[in-house]
Amino acid sequence: MHLFLTSSPCDDNVPQGVCLPCILDARNGFVDRLAACWKPDSRAVIVSADPCNAALNDEMAQTFAGALAYHGLTLRDMTLIDARNERDAARIVTLADFLILAGGHVPTQLAFFEQLGLRALLREFTGTVMGISAGTMNCARTVYVQPELPGESLDPAFVRFAPGLGLTGFMLLPHYQRARHFTLDGRRLYEDITYADSMGRAFIALVDGSYIEQHAGRATLYGEAYRIADGRLTQICREGEALELGEAL
C-alpha cells in the first residue's frame, strides 16, 4: 500500500477558465509524488465521512474526479461508498486502485468504517490510499478523536481515543493553521483541551498543504508541521522541507 496522509489536498486557487471548485495542492511535491505511484486509468473510490449526506457526497466525488483529471491522473471510474451502496463495499474496495478517505466528523466516519469492516478490507489492499482530514486521522492504529462539536469536550462519555484503521502509528491533526485559533465549550481547542490530552502521547499537527507519505514501512513528512507531546508544541518541519519519520507503526 502507498499511503498519503493529508490535512487537505485541495487548492482553491483554480486557474482562470478552469470550471472546478478546486484542483490538487502541488505544494511540497504532493502532486508529483501522487503521480509517481499512479496507475493509469485507475478505479478510484471515495469512502464518505457522512454516509447519509448523499448530496454532499455526490458533489465531493465530482470535485475529486475533476481535480484528478486536471492533473493528468486518469480514471477509469470514480465510485462513492455511502449509505446507498454500503452492502457492496467489499467488492468495490477489492477492485479499487485508488482509495480516498473523505473528511468530516471523526466519530461519525469511524463508526461508518466499522460498519463497513474497512480495517479488514484494507489488510490486503495494495493500491494507493489518500486520507483527507478526518480520513487521515482515522487511518491511525489509535485515533485521537479531538473534540469538535459543542459539548463534546465536556461530555465524560465522549471517547477521545479509539481504534482506527491501523494503517499508521501516527496520531494526526489537520488544518492546524486555522484550528489552532478555535475555541470549544468556552475553552481554547489546543491550549486547554488538546495539550492536556497529549500527556504521555504525541500528536502531529499538519497545516493544509503538508502531508505524510508512507510506503514500505517508512514515512516521510513534507511541509509545515508540529509535534504536540506532554503538553508542549514543537515545530518539526517547515514549508518546502522534508523530515524522515522512520518506522510508520
Short mmCIF file of the C-alpha atoms (twelve columns), coordinates in Angstrom:
data_MODEL
# 
_entry.id   MODEL 
# 
loop_
_atom_site.group_PDB 
_atom_site.id 
_atom_site.type_symbol 
_atom_site.label_atom_id 
_atom_site.label_alt_id 
_atom_site.label_comp_id 
_atom_site.label_asym_id 
_atom_site.label_seq_id 
_atom_site.Cartn_x 
_atom_site.Cartn_y 
_atom_site.Cartn_z 
_atom_site.pdbx_PDB_model_num 
ATOM 1   C CA . MET A 1   0.000   0.000  0.000   1 
ATOM 2   C CA . HIS A 2   1.071   3.553  -0.757  1 
ATOM 3   C CA . LEU A 3   -0.416  5.962  1.795   1 
ATOM 4   C CA . PHE A 4   -0.788  9.745  1.673   1 
ATOM 5   C CA . LEU A 5   -1.964  11.359 4.906   1 
ATOM 6   C CA . THR A 6   -3.069  14.901 4.113   1 
ATOM 7   C CA . SER A 7   -4.592  17.783 6.010   1 
ATOM 8   C CA . SER A 8   -6.258  18.917 2.796   1 
ATOM 9   C CA . PRO A 9   -5.050  18.033 -0.714  1 
ATOM 10  C CA . CYS A 10  -7.148  20.822 -2.269  1 
ATOM 11  C CA . ASP A 11  -6.049  24.128 -3.753  1 
ATOM 12  C CA . ASP A 12  -8.838  26.688 -4.161  1 
ATOM 13  C CA . ASN A 13  -6.679  28.879 -6.407  1 
ATOM 14  C CA . VAL A 14  -8.118  27.474 -9.610  1 
ATOM 15  C CA . PRO A 15  -6.625  28.853 -12.846 1 
ATOM 16  C CA . GLN A 16  -8.851  31.171 -14.828 1 
ATOM 17  C CA . GLY A 17  -11.028 29.284 -17.275 1 
ATOM 18  C CA . VAL A 18  -10.972 26.031 -15.282 1 
ATOM 19  C CA . CYS A 19  -14.502 25.185 -14.131 1 
ATOM 20  C CA . LEU A 20  -13.644 23.262 -10.953 1 
ATOM 21  C CA . PRO A 21  -14.212 24.058 -7.259  1 
ATOM 22  C CA . CYS A 22  -10.583 23.148 -6.593  1 
ATOM 23  C CA . ILE A 23  -7.510  21.428 -8.001  1 
ATOM 24  C CA . LEU A 24  -4.888  19.432 -6.121  1 
ATOM 25  C CA . ASP A 25  -2.376  21.307 -3.981  1 
ATOM 26  C CA . ALA A 26  1.014   20.954 -5.666  1 
ATOM 27  C CA . ARG A 27  2.986   22.359 -2.732  1 
ATOM 28  C CA . ASN A 28  5.703   20.234 -1.183  1 
ATOM 29  C CA . GLY A 29  5.748   17.949 -4.222  1 
ATOM 30  C CA . PHE A 30  2.385   16.376 -3.445  1 
ATOM 31  C CA . VAL A 31  1.040   16.088 -6.996  1 
ATOM 32  C CA . ASP A 32  4.365   14.793 -8.309  1 
ATOM 33  C CA . ARG A 33  4.576   12.105 -5.647  1 
ATOM 34  C CA . LEU A 34  0.979   11.042 -6.180  1 
ATOM 35  C CA . ALA A 35  1.568   10.892 -9.929  1 
ATOM 36  C CA . ALA A 36  4.695   8.767  -9.424  1 
ATOM 37  C CA . CYS A 37  2.633   5.920  -7.950  1 
ATOM 38  C CA . TRP A 38  -0.489  6.494  -10.063 1 
ATOM 39  C CA . LYS A 39  -1.864  3.599  -12.097 1 
ATOM 40  C CA . PRO A 40  -3.194  4.923  -15.433 1 
ATOM 41  C CA . ASP A 41  -6.967  4.688  -15.767 1 
ATOM 42  C CA . SER A 42  -7.364  3.935  -12.083 1 
ATOM 43  C CA . ARG A 43  -10.529 2.727  -10.469 1 
ATOM 44  C CA . ALA A 44  -10.982 5.377  -7.783  1 
ATOM 45  C CA . VAL A 45  -13.197 5.031  -4.705  1 
ATOM 46  C CA . ILE A 46  -14.235 7.603  -2.104  1 
ATOM 47  C CA . VAL A 47  -15.392 6.388  1.299   1 
ATOM 48  C CA . SER A 48  -17.606 9.100  2.754   1 
ATOM 49  C CA . ALA A 49  -17.445 10.535 6.240   1 
ATOM 50  C CA . ASP A 50  -21.192 11.194 6.443   1 
ATOM 51  C CA . PRO A 51  -22.866 8.198  4.770   1 
ATOM 52  C CA . CYS A 52  -26.356 9.751  4.859   1 
ATOM 53  C CA . ASN A 53  -25.449 13.067 3.211   1 
ATOM 54  C CA . ALA A 54  -25.972 11.977 -0.389  1 
ATOM 55  C CA . ALA A 55  -25.873 15.458 -1.933  1 
ATOM 56  C CA . LEU A 56  -22.561 16.394 -0.294  1 
ATOM 57  C CA . ASN A 57  -21.055 13.012 -1.140  1 
ATOM 58  C CA . ASP A 58  -22.018 13.272 -4.814  1 
ATOM 59  C CA . GLU A 59  -20.568 16.768 -5.009  1 
ATOM 60  C CA . MET A 60  -17.319 15.569 -3.434  1 
ATOM 61  C CA . ALA A 61  -16.993 12.695 -5.905  1 
ATOM 62  C CA . GLN A 62  -17.473 15.086 -8.832  1 
ATOM 63  C CA . THR A 63  -14.951 17.534 -7.396  1 
ATOM 64  C CA . PHE A 64  -12.194 14.967 -6.959  1 
ATOM 65  C CA . ALA A 65  -12.823 13.296 -10.303 1 
ATOM 66  C CA . GLY A 66  -12.365 16.699 -11.926 1 
ATOM 67  C CA . ALA A 67  -9.304  17.633 -9.871  1 
ATOM 68  C CA . LEU A 68  -7.521  14.349 -10.597 1 
ATOM 69  C CA . ALA A 69  -8.262  14.657 -14.313 1 
ATOM 70  C CA . TYR A 70  -6.946  18.238 -14.320 1 
ATOM 71  C CA . HIS A 71  -3.548  16.950 -13.190 1 
ATOM 72  C CA . GLY A 72  -3.493  14.149 -15.766 1 
ATOM 73  C CA . LEU A 73  -4.269  11.413 -13.247 1 
ATOM 74  C CA . THR A 74  -6.534  9.373  -15.471 1 
ATOM 75  C CA . LEU A 75  -9.551  7.487  -14.146 1 
ATOM 76  C CA . ARG A 76  -11.471 4.514  -15.414 1 
ATOM 77  C CA . ASP A 77  -14.247 5.413  -12.986 1 
ATOM 78  C CA . MET A 78  -14.972 7.063  -9.652  1 
ATOM 79  C CA . THR A 79  -17.188 5.221  -7.169  1 
ATOM 80  C CA . LEU A 80  -18.590 6.594  -3.933  1 
ATOM 81  C CA . ILE A 81  -19.281 4.432  -0.890  1 
ATOM 82  C CA . ASP A 82  -22.023 5.768  1.379   1 
ATOM 83  C CA . ALA A 83  -25.319 4.552  2.833   1 
ATOM 84  C CA . ARG A 84  -26.745 3.904  -0.638  1 
ATOM 85  C CA . ASN A 85  -24.329 1.102  -1.525  1 
ATOM 86  C CA . GLU A 86  -22.585 0.116  1.693   1 
ATOM 87  C CA . ARG A 87  -23.523 -3.542 1.190   1 
ATOM 88  C CA . ASP A 88  -21.292 -3.571 -1.877  1 
ATOM 89  C CA . ALA A 89  -18.294 -2.071 -0.060  1 
ATOM 90  C CA . ALA A 90  -16.195 -5.244 -0.041  1 
ATOM 91  C CA . ARG A 91  -16.497 -5.720 -3.801  1 
ATOM 92  C CA . ILE A 92  -15.885 -2.028 -4.540  1 
ATOM 93  C CA . VAL A 93  -12.778 -1.781 -2.341  1 
ATOM 94  C CA . THR A 94  -11.349 -5.022 -3.712  1 
ATOM 95  C CA . LEU A 95  -11.485 -3.618 -7.257  1 
ATOM 96  C CA . ALA A 96  -10.082 -0.186 -6.363  1 
ATOM 97  C CA . ASP A 97  -6.667  1.165  -7.337  1 
ATOM 98  C CA . PHE A 98  -7.017  4.479  -5.507  1 
ATOM 99  C CA . LEU A 99  -8.978  4.956  -2.304  1 
ATOM 100 C CA . ILE A 100 -9.903  8.344  -0.832  1 
ATOM 101 C CA . LEU A 101 -10.944 8.528  2.823   1 
ATOM 102 C CA . ALA A 102 -13.003 11.704 2.982   1 
ATOM 103 C CA . GLY A 103 -13.006 14.462 5.572   1 
ATOM 104 C CA . GLY A 104 -15.798 15.120 8.049   1 
ATOM 105 C CA . HIS A 105 -16.728 14.350 11.654  1 
ATOM 106 C CA . VAL A 106 -14.209 11.852 13.020  1 
ATOM 107 C CA . PRO A 107 -16.521 9.693  15.210  1 
ATOM 108 C CA . THR A 108 -19.211 9.563  12.519  1 
ATOM 109 C CA . GLN A 109 -16.745 8.384  9.918   1 
ATOM 110 C CA . LEU A 110 -15.087 5.942  12.295  1 
ATOM 111 C CA . ALA A 111 -18.466 4.340  13.023  1 
ATOM 112 C CA . PHE A 112 -19.103 4.016  9.275   1 
ATOM 113 C CA . PHE A 113 -15.678 2.438  8.741   1 
ATOM 114 C CA . GLU A 114 -16.523 -0.061 11.480  1 
ATOM 115 C CA . GLN A 115 -19.867 -0.809 9.886   1 
ATOM 116 C CA . LEU A 116 -18.165 -1.468 6.542   1 
ATOM 117 C CA . GLY A 117 -15.468 -3.650 8.097   1 
ATOM 118 C CA . LEU A 118 -12.948 -1.400 6.335   1 
ATOM 119 C CA . ARG A 119 -9.995  -2.293 8.553   1 
ATOM 120 C CA . ALA A 120 -10.234 -5.924 7.440   1 
ATOM 121 C CA . LEU A 121 -10.878 -4.955 3.806   1 
ATOM 122 C CA . LEU A 122 -7.659  -2.941 3.695   1 
ATOM 123 C CA . ARG A 123 -5.387  -5.660 5.064   1 
ATOM 124 C CA . GLU A 124 -4.702  -6.990 1.580   1 
ATOM 125 C CA . PHE A 125 -5.081  -3.687 -0.271  1 
ATOM 126 C CA . THR A 126 -2.076  -2.945 -2.493  1 
ATOM 127 C CA . GLY A 127 -3.183  0.293  -4.172  1 
ATOM 128 C CA . THR A 128 -2.871  3.913  -3.071  1 
ATOM 129 C CA . VAL A 129 -4.829  5.422  -0.186  1 
ATOM 130 C CA . MET A 130 -5.259  9.161  0.383   1 
ATOM 131 C CA . GLY A 131 -6.635  10.359 3.701   1 
ATOM 132 C CA . ILE A 132 -8.201  13.794 3.971   1 
ATOM 133 C CA . SER A 133 -8.660  15.495 7.354   1 
ATOM 134 C CA . ALA A 134 -10.871 13.099 9.368   1 
ATOM 135 C CA . GLY A 135 -9.974  10.340 6.914   1 
ATOM 136 C CA . THR A 136 -6.307  10.914 7.733   1 
ATOM 137 C CA . MET A 137 -6.976  10.899 11.478  1 
ATOM 138 C CA . ASN A 138 -8.910  7.641  11.244  1 
ATOM 139 C CA . CYS A 139 -6.005  5.889  9.499   1 
ATOM 140 C CA . ALA A 140 -4.190  5.632  12.828  1 
ATOM 141 C CA . ARG A 141 -3.827  2.493  14.857  1 
ATOM 142 C CA . THR A 142 -5.171  4.532  17.768  1 
ATOM 143 C CA . VAL A 143 -7.141  7.614  16.721  1 
ATOM 144 C CA . TYR A 144 -7.077  10.763 18.817  1 
ATOM 145 C CA . VAL A 145 -10.692 11.882 18.454  1 
ATOM 146 C CA . GLN A 146 -10.158 15.580 19.024  1 
ATOM 147 C CA . PRO A 147 -13.420 17.145 20.281  1 
ATOM 148 C CA . GLU A 148 -15.063 19.192 17.555  1 
ATOM 149 C CA . LEU A 149 -18.760 19.782 18.174  1 
ATOM 150 C CA . PRO A 150 -20.234 21.790 21.068  1 
ATOM 151 C CA . GLY A 151 -20.491 19.693 24.208  1 
ATOM 152 C CA . GLU A 152 -18.032 17.002 23.117  1 
ATOM 153 C CA . SER A 153 -15.151 18.314 25.236  1 
ATOM 154 C CA . LEU A 154 -17.385 18.416 28.342  1 
ATOM 155 C CA . ASP A 155 -19.026 15.014 27.875  1 
ATOM 156 C CA . PRO A 156 -17.344 12.411 30.134  1 
ATOM 157 C CA . ALA A 157 -18.689 9.679  27.845  1 
ATOM 158 C CA . PHE A 158 -17.063 11.145 24.732  1 
ATOM 159 C CA . VAL A 159 -14.374 8.692  23.585  1 
ATOM 160 C CA . ARG A 160 -11.160 10.568 22.789  1 
ATOM 161 C CA . PHE A 161 -9.006  7.577  21.882  1 
ATOM 162 C CA . ALA A 162 -10.433 4.839  19.670  1 
ATOM 163 C CA . PRO A 163 -9.166  2.025  17.419  1 
ATOM 164 C CA . GLY A 164 -8.704  3.185  13.832  1 
ATOM 165 C CA . LEU A 165 -7.843  1.507  10.553  1 
ATOM 166 C CA . GLY A 166 -4.356  0.629  11.734  1 
ATOM 167 C CA . LEU A 167 -2.616  1.949  8.605   1 
ATOM 168 C CA . THR A 168 -0.199  4.168  10.532  1 
ATOM 169 C CA . GLY A 169 1.123   4.639  14.028  1 
ATOM 170 C CA . PHE A 170 0.887   8.435  13.894  1 
ATOM 171 C CA . MET A 171 -1.947  10.334 15.565  1 
ATOM 172 C CA . LEU A 172 -2.563  13.259 13.228  1 
ATOM 173 C CA . LEU A 173 -4.439  16.560 13.488  1 
ATOM 174 C CA . PRO A 174 -5.365  18.518 10.332  1 
ATOM 175 C CA . HIS A 175 -5.884  22.202 9.484   1 
ATOM 176 C CA . TYR A 176 -3.589  23.443 12.238  1 
ATOM 177 C CA . GLN A 177 -3.186  26.864 10.574  1 
ATOM 178 C CA . ARG A 178 -6.793  27.688 11.467  1 
ATOM 179 C CA . ALA A 179 -7.803  25.132 14.107  1 
ATOM 180 C CA . ARG A 180 -5.131  26.497 16.453  1 
ATOM 181 C CA . HIS A 181 -7.371  29.564 16.913  1 
ATOM 182 C CA . PHE A 182 -10.599 27.641 17.613  1 
ATOM 183 C CA . THR A 183 -12.450 27.658 20.909  1 
ATOM 184 C CA . LEU A 184 -14.851 24.935 22.019  1 
ATOM 185 C CA . ASP A 185 -17.146 24.878 25.021  1 
ATOM 186 C CA . GLY A 186 -15.573 28.096 26.276  1 
ATOM 187 C CA . ARG A 187 -12.007 26.781 26.089  1 
ATOM 188 C CA . ARG A 188 -9.143  27.002 23.625  1 
ATOM 189 C CA . LEU A 189 -9.174  23.848 21.484  1 
ATOM 190 C CA . TYR A 190 -5.429  23.349 21.561  1 
ATOM 191 C CA . GLU A 191 -4.007  25.004 24.678  1 
ATOM 192 C CA . ASP A 192 -6.814  23.942 27.033  1 
ATOM 193 C CA . ILE A 193 -8.018  20.655 25.518  1 
ATOM 194 C CA . THR A 194 -5.570  19.039 23.104  1 
ATOM 195 C CA . TYR A 195 -2.430  19.840 25.062  1 
ATOM 196 C CA . ALA A 196 -3.901  18.133 28.123  1 
ATOM 197 C CA . ASP A 197 -4.822  15.087 26.026  1 
ATOM 198 C CA . SER A 198 -1.211  14.854 24.805  1 
ATOM 199 C CA . MET A 199 0.180   13.951 28.227  1 
ATOM 200 C CA . GLY A 200 2.053   10.688 27.737  1 
ATOM 201 C CA . ARG A 201 1.298   10.770 23.995  1 
ATOM 202 C CA . ALA A 202 2.407   12.533 20.812  1 
ATOM 203 C CA . PHE A 203 0.332   14.090 18.032  1 
ATOM 204 C CA . ILE A 204 1.460   15.545 14.701  1 
ATOM 205 C CA . ALA A 205 -0.420  18.673 13.617  1 
ATOM 206 C CA . LEU A 206 -0.448  19.336 9.869   1 
ATOM 207 C CA . VAL A 207 -1.312  22.550 8.068   1 
ATOM 208 C CA . ASP A 208 -3.122  22.406 4.733   1 
ATOM 209 C CA . GLY A 209 -0.557  21.615 2.044   1 
ATOM 210 C CA . SER A 210 1.578   19.421 4.298   1 
ATOM 211 C CA . TYR A 211 1.298   15.628 4.347   1 
ATOM 212 C CA . ILE A 212 2.932   12.342 5.228   1 
ATOM 213 C CA . GLU A 213 3.831   9.822  2.541   1 
ATOM 214 C CA . GLN A 214 4.106   6.270  3.837   1 
ATOM 215 C CA . HIS A 215 5.310   3.290  1.821   1 
ATOM 216 C CA . ALA A 216 7.120   0.022  2.517   1 
ATOM 217 C CA . GLY A 217 7.021   0.667  6.251   1 
ATOM 218 C CA . ARG A 218 8.735   4.059  6.043   1 
ATOM 219 C CA . ALA A 219 7.194   7.503  6.438   1 
ATOM 220 C CA . THR A 220 8.286   10.972 5.321   1 
ATOM 221 C CA . LEU A 221 6.714   14.260 6.382   1 
ATOM 222 C CA . TYR A 222 6.574   17.090 3.840   1 
ATOM 223 C CA . GLY A 223 5.791   20.713 4.655   1 
ATOM 224 C CA . GLU A 224 4.923   22.666 7.775   1 
ATOM 225 C CA . ALA A 225 4.045   20.509 10.785  1 
ATOM 226 C CA . TYR A 226 4.208   20.461 14.571  1 
ATOM 227 C CA . ARG A 227 4.632   17.848 17.298  1 
ATOM 228 C CA . ILE A 228 2.430   18.091 20.370  1 
ATOM 229 C CA . ALA A 229 3.584   15.903 23.232  1 
ATOM 230 C CA . ASP A 230 3.253   16.114 27.013  1 
ATOM 231 C CA . GLY A 231 1.539   19.481 26.734  1 
ATOM 232 C CA . ARG A 232 4.249   21.111 24.612  1 
ATOM 233 C CA . LEU A 233 4.268   22.251 20.975  1 
ATOM 234 C CA . THR A 234 7.382   21.999 18.779  1 
ATOM 235 C CA . GLN A 235 7.712   22.759 15.089  1 
ATOM 236 C CA . ILE A 236 9.293   19.744 13.407  1 
ATOM 237 C CA . CYS A 237 9.156   20.642 9.699   1 
ATOM 238 C CA . ARG A 238 8.834   23.783 7.593   1 
ATOM 239 C CA . GLU A 239 7.251   24.601 4.246   1 
ATOM 240 C CA . GLY A 240 9.355   23.154 1.419   1 
ATOM 241 C CA . GLU A 241 11.247  20.836 3.770   1 
ATOM 242 C CA . ALA A 242 11.019  17.102 4.443   1 
ATOM 243 C CA . LEU A 243 11.538  15.026 7.574   1 
ATOM 244 C CA . GLU A 244 12.060  11.285 7.699   1 
ATOM 245 C CA . LEU A 245 9.822   9.910  10.421  1 
ATOM 246 C CA . GLY A 246 11.202  6.381  10.249  1 
ATOM 247 C CA . GLU A 247 9.008   3.424  11.006  1 
ATOM 248 C CA . ALA A 248 5.337   4.075  10.381  1 
ATOM 249 C CA . LEU A 249 3.980   1.722  13.027  1 
# 
